[in-house]
Amino acid sequence: MSMEKVKVGIIGCGGIANGKHLPALKNLSDDGRVELVAFCDIIEERAQKAAKEYGTPDAKVYTDYKELLKDESIKAVHVCTPNRSHSFISIDAMRADKHVLCEKPMAKTFAEAQEMVKVSKETGKLLTIGYQNRHTQEAHYVKATCEDGELGEIYYAKAHAIRRRAVPTWGVFLNEYEQGGGPLIDIGTHALDLTLWMMDNYKPRMVVGKAYKKLGDQRETGNSWGDWDPEKFTVEDSAFGFIQMEDGATIVLESSWALNTLEVGEAQTTLCGTKAGIDMRDGVRLNGVKHNKQYVEKPNLQAGGAAFFDGKTGGSPSDIEAHIFYDAITKGTELCVKPEQAMVVTQILEAIYKSSETGKPVFFGE
């Protein structure tokens, strides 16, 4: 039985579309599951290039996403624009009868994220957020360990998103208006999503945090992607948060694009439970006490294959993300990244920025 192909529109044809979404969609189109029929970007040449490389022969090109949304044959859109426009483009798309995979973070503000969830419920359209780091082998193993109860009660965790000198100098990453922030909202968001998901804990009580811009004004940068322009660096270069959950659990979130440290690593979590601990600092490491002795275990994640979708093994995190989204559309299966979960990530990130500005803790639900 051949399944009807899902017609797809891409809104935003920049770095994240070309680096992640379009290659994953190409694999799905090769499998006959999707057709990329529409491409939109405010820079027309970018949309034309993407259409030529990834689209159907008659793919349409737009500079106004609202024109793309008028095409009733399109059933799904990928929102790959700067953070500022995630919410209103996603909302307009759902109201135009499209399912939405929106790139992370869900939105610049908690209020925008709440509205996105509300519209998803009202329209019955699927909405998921691009937290593809849930789909690494390490993350799958850690999640399974948590779900098996091997850690016991997880009451302390760390969300790691630390780069030493790797500031993204392209696109609008340094632009506070377009992005809403720097490393916290860009990579801290992945680490926090992973941590909350592993703990299965989405009820924050209080947040205190501090964002810094200490190195962004320096001209000798030693940056991996070339020197940044201090004049254009309008976001933080590092940010840290302390999060207390309603059940008493605490999470420390650390994020930086530029920090004088050797303790680096991103999209990683450390979880401490009453029975054992696990981290992603060097592969996966499980630790605890057995027979009155401390132990450390490092599972071999290469041994044995796990079928993640359609009986196939492996696949890149972005391939798996795309498969899950299109399975949900065509087969009615569960989404992995629920919009209600992504909304809490945005709520906490916003609170860290707010706490940094006011110098006070932010309490939720008070």
CORFENHU-V376728 format. One record per residue. N is the residue number from 1. RES is the residue in three letters. OMEGA is omega as a letter, one per 20 degrees, with the letter a starting at -180 (999 if undefined). D_CENTER is the distance of its C-alpha to the mean C-alpha in Angstrom with 1 decimal. Layout:
n->N res->RES omega->OMEGA d_center->D_CENTER
n->N res->RES omega->OMEGA d_center->D_CENTER
This chain:
n->1 res->MET omega->r d_center->34.1
n->2 res->SER omega->a d_center->32.0
n->3 res->MET omega->r d_center->29.0
n->4 res->GLU omega->a d_center->28.8
n->5 res->LYS omega->r d_center->26.2
n->6 res->VAL omega->r d_center->23.4
n->7 res->LYS omega->a d_center->23.7
n->8 res->VAL omega->r d_center->20.5
n->9 res->GLY omega->r d_center->19.9
n->10 res->ILE omega->r d_center->17.5
n->11 res->ILE omega->a d_center->17.1
n->12 res->GLY omega->a d_center->16.4
n->13 res->CYS omega->r d_center->17.6
n->14 res->GLY omega->a d_center->16.6
n->15 res->GLY omega->a d_center->14.8
n->16 res->ILE omega->r d_center->11.4
n->17 res->ALA omega->a d_center->13.6
n->18 res->ASN omega->a d_center->16.1
n->19 res->GLY omega->a d_center->14.1
n->20 res->LYS omega->a d_center->11.8
n->21 res->HIS omega->a d_center->12.6
n->22 res->LEU omega->r d_center->16.4
n->23 res->PRO omega->r d_center->17.2
n->24 res->ALA omega->r d_center->15.6
n->25 res->LEU omega->r d_center->17.5
n->26 res->LYS omega->r d_center->20.6
n->27 res->ASN omega->r d_center->20.7
n->28 res->LEU omega->r d_center->20.6
n->29 res->SER omega->r d_center->23.2
n->30 res->ASP omega->r d_center->25.3
n->31 res->ASP omega->r d_center->25.3
n->32 res->GLY omega->a d_center->26.6
n->33 res->ARG omega->a d_center->23.8
n->34 res->VAL omega->r d_center->22.5
n->35 res->GLU omega->r d_center->24.1
n->36 res->LEU omega->a d_center->22.5
n->37 res->VAL omega->a d_center->25.0
n->38 res->ALA omega->a d_center->23.6
n->39 res->PHE omega->a d_center->21.9
n->40 res->CYS omega->r d_center->21.5
n->41 res->ASP omega->r d_center->21.2
n->42 res->ILE omega->r d_center->23.1
n->43 res->ILE omega->a d_center->24.5
n->44 res->GLU omega->a d_center->26.4
n->45 res->GLU omega->r d_center->26.9
n->46 res->ARG omega->r d_center->23.2
n->47 res->ALA omega->r d_center->23.2
n->48 res->GLN omega->a d_center->26.5
n->49 res->LYS omega->a d_center->25.4
n->50 res->ALA omega->a d_center->22.4
n->51 res->ALA omega->a d_center->24.7
n->52 res->LYS omega->a d_center->27.3
n->53 res->GLU omega->a d_center->25.2
n->54 res->TYR omega->a d_center->23.2
n->55 res->GLY omega->r d_center->24.9
n->56 res->THR omega->a d_center->27.9
n->57 res->PRO omega->a d_center->31.2
n->58 res->ASP omega->a d_center->31.5
n->59 res->ALA omega->a d_center->27.9
n->60 res->LYS omega->a d_center->28.0
n->61 res->VAL omega->a d_center->26.6
n->62 res->TYR omega->r d_center->25.9
n->63 res->THR omega->r d_center->25.4
n->64 res->ASP omega->a d_center->25.0
n->65 res->TYR omega->a d_center->22.2
n->66 res->LYS omega->r d_center->24.7
n->67 res->GLU omega->r d_center->27.1
n->68 res->LEU omega->a d_center->24.6
n->69 res->LEU omega->r d_center->23.9
n->70 res->LYS omega->a d_center->27.7
n->71 res->ASP omega->a d_center->27.8
n->72 res->GLU omega->a d_center->28.2
n->73 res->SER omega->r d_center->27.9
n->74 res->ILE omega->a d_center->24.1
n->75 res->LYS omega->a d_center->22.4
n->76 res->ALA omega->r d_center->18.6
n->77 res->VAL omega->r d_center->16.7
n->78 res->HIS omega->a d_center->13.5
n->79 res->VAL omega->a d_center->12.6
n->80 res->CYS omega->a d_center->11.7
n->81 res->THR omega->r d_center->13.5
n->82 res->PRO omega->a d_center->13.2
n->83 res->ASN omega->a d_center->11.6
n->84 res->ARG omega->a d_center->15.1
n->85 res->SER omega->a d_center->15.7
n->86 res->HIS omega->a d_center->12.6
n->87 res->SER omega->a d_center->14.6
n->88 res->PHE omega->r d_center->18.0
n->89 res->ILE omega->r d_center->17.3
n->90 res->SER omega->a d_center->15.4
n->91 res->ILE omega->r d_center->18.3
n->92 res->ASP omega->a d_center->20.9
n->93 res->ALA omega->r d_center->19.6
n->94 res->MET omega->r d_center->19.8
n->95 res->ARG omega->r d_center->23.2
n->96 res->ALA omega->r d_center->24.2
n->97 res->ASP omega->r d_center->23.7
n->98 res->LYS omega->r d_center->20.5
n->99 res->HIS omega->a d_center->17.6
n->100 res->VAL omega->r d_center->14.2
n->101 res->LEU omega->a d_center->10.9
n->102 res->CYS omega->r d_center->9.2
n->103 res->GLU omega->r d_center->6.6
n->104 res->LYS omega->i d_center->4.0
n->105 res->PRO omega->a d_center->5.6
n->106 res->MET omega->a d_center->7.9
n->107 res->ALA omega->r d_center->11.0
n->108 res->LYS omega->a d_center->13.0
n->109 res->THR omega->r d_center->15.0
n->110 res->PHE omega->a d_center->15.3
n->111 res->ALA omega->r d_center->18.2
n->112 res->GLU omega->a d_center->16.3
n->113 res->ALA omega->r d_center->13.7
n->114 res->GLN omega->a d_center->16.8
n->115 res->GLU omega->r d_center->18.5
n->116 res->MET omega->r d_center->15.8
n->117 res->VAL omega->a d_center->16.2
n->118 res->LYS omega->a d_center->20.0
n->119 res->VAL omega->r d_center->20.2
n->120 res->SER omega->r d_center->18.4
n->121 res->LYS omega->a d_center->21.1
n->122 res->GLU omega->a d_center->23.9
n->123 res->THR omega->a d_center->23.4
n->124 res->GLY omega->a d_center->22.5
n->125 res->LYS omega->r d_center->19.8
n->126 res->LEU omega->r d_center->16.6
n->127 res->LEU omega->r d_center->13.3
n->128 res->THR omega->a d_center->10.0
n->129 res->ILE omega->a d_center->6.4
n->130 res->GLY omega->r d_center->4.6
n->131 res->TYR omega->a d_center->3.0
n->132 res->GLN omega->a d_center->6.1
n->133 res->ASN omega->r d_center->7.1
n->134 res->ARG omega->a d_center->8.7
n->135 res->HIS omega->r d_center->11.0
n->136 res->THR omega->r d_center->12.8
n->137 res->GLN omega->a d_center->16.4
n->138 res->GLU omega->a d_center->16.1
n->139 res->ALA omega->r d_center->13.4
n->140 res->HIS omega->a d_center->15.7
n->141 res->TYR omega->a d_center->18.7
n->142 res->VAL omega->a d_center->17.5
n->143 res->LYS omega->r d_center->16.5
n->144 res->ALA omega->r d_center->19.9
n->145 res->THR omega->r d_center->21.7
n->146 res->CYS omega->a d_center->20.4
n->147 res->GLU omega->r d_center->21.3
n->148 res->ASP omega->a d_center->24.7
n->149 res->GLY omega->a d_center->25.4
n->150 res->GLU omega->a d_center->26.2
n->151 res->LEU omega->a d_center->24.9
n->152 res->GLY omega->r d_center->26.7
n->153 res->GLU omega->r d_center->25.4
n->154 res->ILE omega->a d_center->22.4
n->155 res->TYR omega->r d_center->23.4
n->156 res->TYR omega->a d_center->21.9
n->157 res->ALA omega->r d_center->18.6
n->158 res->LYS omega->r d_center->17.0
n->159 res->ALA omega->a d_center->13.4
n->160 res->HIS omega->r d_center->13.8
n->161 res->ALA omega->a d_center->12.3
n->162 res->ILE omega->r d_center->15.7
n->163 res->ARG omega->r d_center->16.9
n->164 res->ARG omega->r d_center->20.6
n->165 res->ARG omega->r d_center->21.1
n->166 res->ALA omega->r d_center->18.2
n->167 res->VAL omega->r d_center->17.8
n->168 res->PRO omega->a d_center->16.4
n->169 res->THR omega->a d_center->19.6
n->170 res->TRP omega->r d_center->18.9
n->171 res->GLY omega->a d_center->17.7
n->172 res->VAL omega->a d_center->17.2
n->173 res->PHE omega->a d_center->15.1
n->174 res->LEU omega->a d_center->18.2
n->175 res->ASN omega->a d_center->18.9
n->176 res->GLU omega->a d_center->18.4
n->177 res->TYR omega->a d_center->19.5
n->178 res->GLU omega->a d_center->17.0
n->179 res->GLN omega->a d_center->13.9
n->180 res->GLY omega->a d_center->14.9
n->181 res->GLY omega->a d_center->14.7
n->182 res->GLY omega->a d_center->14.2
n->183 res->PRO omega->a d_center->12.6
n->184 res->LEU omega->a d_center->11.8
n->185 res->ILE omega->a d_center->9.6
n->186 res->ASP omega->a d_center->8.4
n->187 res->ILE omega->r d_center->8.0
n->188 res->GLY omega->a d_center->9.3
n->189 res->THR omega->r d_center->6.3
n->190 res->HIS omega->a d_center->4.9
n->191 res->ALA omega->r d_center->8.6
n->192 res->LEU omega->r d_center->9.3
n->193 res->ASP omega->r d_center->7.2
n->194 res->LEU omega->a d_center->9.0
n->195 res->THR omega->r d_center->12.1
n->196 res->LEU omega->a d_center->12.5
n->197 res->TRP omega->r d_center->11.9
n->198 res->MET omega->a d_center->14.5
n->199 res->MET omega->a d_center->16.8
n->200 res->ASP omega->a d_center->16.4
n->201 res->ASN omega->a d_center->17.2
n->202 res->TYR omega->a d_center->15.9
n->203 res->LYS omega->r d_center->19.0
n->204 res->PRO omega->r d_center->18.9
n->205 res->ARG omega->a d_center->22.5
n->206 res->MET omega->r d_center->22.4
n->207 res->VAL omega->r d_center->20.5
n->208 res->VAL omega->a d_center->22.1
n->209 res->GLY omega->a d_center->20.5
n->210 res->LYS omega->r d_center->21.5
n->211 res->ALA omega->a d_center->20.0
n->212 res->TYR omega->r d_center->22.2
n->213 res->LYS omega->a d_center->23.2
n->214 res->LYS omega->a d_center->25.8
n->215 res->LEU omega->a d_center->25.4
n->216 res->GLY omega->a d_center->24.2
n->217 res->ASP omega->a d_center->27.8
n->218 res->GLN omega->a d_center->29.1
n->219 res->ARG omega->r d_center->30.4
n->220 res->GLU omega->a d_center->30.7
n->221 res->THR omega->a d_center->27.0
n->222 res->GLY omega->a d_center->27.0
n->223 res->ASN omega->a d_center->23.6
n->224 res->SER omega->a d_center->22.2
n->225 res->TRP omega->r d_center->21.5
n->226 res->GLY omega->a d_center->24.8
n->227 res->ASP omega->r d_center->26.0
n->228 res->TRP omega->r d_center->24.1
n->229 res->ASP omega->a d_center->26.3
n->230 res->PRO omega->a d_center->26.8
n->231 res->GLU omega->a d_center->27.9
n->232 res->LYS omega->a d_center->24.5
n->233 res->PHE omega->a d_center->22.5
n->234 res->THR omega->a d_center->22.0
n->235 res->VAL omega->r d_center->19.0
n->236 res->GLU omega->r d_center->19.0
n->237 res->ASP omega->r d_center->19.0
n->238 res->SER omega->r d_center->18.1
n->239 res->ALA omega->a d_center->17.4
n->240 res->PHE omega->a d_center->18.1
n->241 res->GLY omega->r d_center->18.0
n->242 res->PHE omega->a d_center->20.1
n->243 res->ILE omega->r d_center->19.0
n->244 res->GLN omega->a d_center->21.7
n->245 res->MET omega->a d_center->21.0
n->246 res->GLU omega->a d_center->23.8
n->247 res->ASP omega->r d_center->25.0
n->248 res->GLY omega->r d_center->25.5
n->249 res->ALA omega->r d_center->22.7
n->250 res->THR omega->r d_center->21.3
n->251 res->ILE omega->r d_center->18.1
n->252 res->VAL omega->r d_center->18.2
n->253 res->LEU omega->r d_center->15.1
n->254 res->GLU omega->a d_center->15.9
n->255 res->SER omega->r d_center->14.2
n->256 res->SER omega->r d_center->16.1
n->257 res->TRP omega->a d_center->16.5
n->258 res->ALA omega->a d_center->20.2
n->259 res->LEU omega->r d_center->22.0
n->260 res->ASN omega->a d_center->25.3
n->261 res->THR omega->r d_center->24.3
n->262 res->LEU omega->r d_center->24.4
n->263 res->GLU omega->a d_center->22.1
n->264 res->VAL omega->r d_center->19.0
n->265 res->GLY omega->a d_center->15.9
n->266 res->GLU omega->a d_center->12.1
n->267 res->ALA omega->r d_center->9.4
n->268 res->GLN omega->r d_center->12.6
n->269 res->THR omega->r d_center->14.2
n->270 res->THR omega->a d_center->17.9
n->271 res->LEU omega->a d_center->19.4
n->272 res->CYS omega->a d_center->23.0
n->273 res->GLY omega->a d_center->24.9
n->274 res->THR omega->a d_center->28.6
n->275 res->LYS omega->a d_center->29.3
n->276 res->ALA omega->r d_center->27.1
n->277 res->GLY omega->r d_center->24.2
n->278 res->ILE omega->r d_center->21.5
n->279 res->ASP omega->a d_center->19.2
n->280 res->MET omega->a d_center->17.2
n->281 res->ARG omega->a d_center->19.1
n->282 res->ASP omega->a d_center->21.2
n->283 res->GLY omega->r d_center->20.2
n->284 res->VAL omega->r d_center->20.5
n->285 res->ARG omega->r d_center->23.3
n->286 res->LEU omega->r d_center->24.8
n->287 res->ASN omega->r d_center->27.5
n->288 res->GLY omega->r d_center->30.2
n->289 res->VAL omega->r d_center->33.9
n->290 res->LYS omega->r d_center->36.1
n->291 res->HIS omega->r d_center->39.9
n->292 res->ASN omega->r d_center->39.9
n->293 res->LYS omega->r d_center->38.2
n->294 res->GLN omega->r d_center->34.8
n->295 res->TYR omega->r d_center->32.7
n->296 res->VAL omega->r d_center->29.7
n->297 res->GLU omega->r d_center->28.4
n->298 res->LYS omega->a d_center->26.3
n->299 res->PRO omega->r d_center->25.6
n->300 res->ASN omega->a d_center->26.0
n->301 res->LEU omega->r d_center->22.8
n->302 res->GLN omega->a d_center->24.6
n->303 res->ALA omega->r d_center->27.4
n->304 res->GLY omega->r d_center->27.3
n->305 res->GLY omega->r d_center->24.9
n->306 res->ALA omega->r d_center->22.8
n->307 res->ALA omega->a d_center->22.6
n->308 res->PHE omega->r d_center->19.1
n->309 res->PHE omega->r d_center->20.2
n->310 res->ASP omega->r d_center->23.5
n->311 res->GLY omega->r d_center->25.2
n->312 res->LYS omega->r d_center->23.7
n->313 res->THR omega->r d_center->22.5
n->314 res->GLY omega->a d_center->19.8
n->315 res->GLY omega->r d_center->17.8
n->316 res->SER omega->r d_center->14.8
n->317 res->PRO omega->a d_center->11.4
n->318 res->SER omega->r d_center->10.8
n->319 res->ASP omega->a d_center->14.3
n->320 res->ILE omega->r d_center->13.7
n->321 res->GLU omega->a d_center->10.7
n->322 res->ALA omega->r d_center->13.3
n->323 res->HIS omega->a d_center->16.1
n->324 res->ILE omega->a d_center->14.7
n->325 res->PHE omega->a d_center->14.2
n->326 res->TYR omega->r d_center->17.7
n->327 res->ASP omega->r d_center->19.3
n->328 res->ALA omega->r d_center->18.4
n->329 res->ILE omega->a d_center->20.0
n->330 res->THR omega->a d_center->23.0
n->331 res->LYS omega->r d_center->23.7
n->332 res->GLY omega->r d_center->22.5
n->333 res->THR omega->a d_center->20.5
n->334 res->GLU omega->r d_center->17.8
n->335 res->LEU omega->r d_center->14.2
n->336 res->CYS omega->a d_center->12.0
n->337 res->VAL omega->r d_center->9.2
n->338 res->LYS omega->a d_center->11.6
n->339 res->PRO omega->r d_center->11.3
n->340 res->GLU omega->r d_center->13.5
n->341 res->GLN omega->a d_center->11.1
n->342 res->ALA omega->r d_center->8.3
n->343 res->MET omega->r d_center->11.4
n->344 res->VAL omega->r d_center->12.5
n->345 res->VAL omega->r d_center->9.6
n->346 res->THR omega->r d_center->10.6
n->347 res->GLN omega->a d_center->14.2
n->348 res->ILE omega->r d_center->14.2
n->349 res->LEU omega->r d_center->12.7
n->350 res->GLU omega->a d_center->15.3
n->351 res->ALA omega->r d_center->17.9
n->352 res->ILE omega->r d_center->17.5
n->353 res->TYR omega->a d_center->18.2
n->354 res->LYS omega->r d_center->21.0
n->355 res->SER omega->r d_center->22.5
n->356 res->SER omega->a d_center->22.6
n->357 res->GLU omega->a d_center->24.5
n->358 res->THR omega->a d_center->26.9
n->359 res->GLY omega->a d_center->27.4
n->360 res->LYS omega->r d_center->27.3
n->361 res->PRO omega->r d_center->25.2
n->362 res->VAL omega->r d_center->23.4
n->363 res->PHE omega->a d_center->24.4
n->364 res->PHE omega->r d_center->22.8
n->365 res->GLY omega->r d_center->25.1
n->366 res->GLU omega->999 d_center->28.1
